[in-house]
Amino acid sequence: MFNKRESSESETSSHAATQPQAAATKNPTPAAPAAGAGRASGQAIIGPTISIDGTLKGEEDLVVEGRVKGTIELKSNTLTVGSKGTLDAQVYAHTILVEGTVKGDLYASERISIRASARIDGNILAPRISLEDGAKFRGSVDMDPESEAFREAFKKTSGASADRERKRNRGEKETGKQDTGGPSPASGTGQPHAAEQGSKAGTSAA
Amino acid sequence: MSNAVATPVGPKSSGADARVSVPLLAELLTAEDRRRRVWADLGGAQGGLTANLSGKPGHLLVADLPRALLDGQAQWYLPDSILPGRFWREPVDRFLCWDLLNYMNGNELGALSSCLARHGANDCRVHALIQYSGKQMSEYPARFTLGGDLRLTVGETGPAGRQTPRYSPKALEKAMPDLRVERTLLLNNGMQEFLFGLR
């Protein structure tokens, strides 16, 4: 059940690292519970020379090989922090795979996988967590979905999702461009590359 | 002084990476109560322990003191100097020290003892492995890997080049006045397994 490095994930990850930045799909496929499934259709990538400071929201899988500081919300999707990726961020995602460096708290509604090459300082919360020996980790591991911290993290998420659903029902166009501090405006359709979703963020070449 | 009893477990084994039964640790991990528990692992992160604690209410702190020792941090032996205050919001029920006590002198053991008492819950237990039979040990703490069968693989981190302090239960209680030895077992790899309670 735990600590099984799924080969499909490795393949997806290495595949992603070689994808051109235009890999962001117009028809994002929500990550299936089994990571790796349905991800061949494309992932957004933040390349190694990209640095983002701000809030990233979206509805497609994302691979970070650059630097992100702030908040990442991919509630229905998978975030992969590649071996060159560095986060100083709070992350809320469906599934999180870490091969690089993270300083901050990681919240996943489904699963967090930490590879041997990972270096993490912070809290990690998910119902399922696998950690490869050799990973450098300092902080707290919480796998209790009944815990207050977990409920708190995903209460916020489910509220945002509900609001997004209401907007859809009203036929409102969502741009996914601006984080107003309110419910998530992100939509999967016709979005720019995830790196551009940094919205109010200052995006700069490292 | 405690009523500690050292009981040999199984035959003597050889080999640096031999797997070893750790009955006292296994008892802690398999306790059937469904209370929410806070565990603090003073060693490095390991998948086996994480997997074992998954699905149980509570959370696990990982301080990775061996890395702090390797990095030359002055107060490497104090988990609350490694993990900032926000991680210690709940009292800790179980501390896992692995073989780290062997690498601490009397003063460091005393400081650690105060630290554990400061952050420990009332019924806190502290688990440790003490070098007992060998005269030499690795320069740095070993890498421990907990298997699904709750046996430990002890991976040496280098050639034996450091003298073992061979702390006795009495010496440990003297050096760590906030702890009392509850039980000890002699393991088949020559280490002694200790379970401490708080005074």
Interface residues (C-beta under 8 A of the other chain):
Chain A: M1 F2 N3 I114 N123 R128 I129 S130 L131 E132 D133 A135 K136 F137 R138 G139 S140 V141 D142 M143 D144 E146 S147
Chain B: R36 G44 A45 Q46 G47 G48 T50 A51 L53 S54 G55 K56 P57 G58 H59 L60 L61 V62 A63 D64 R67 I82 L83 F87 R143 T145
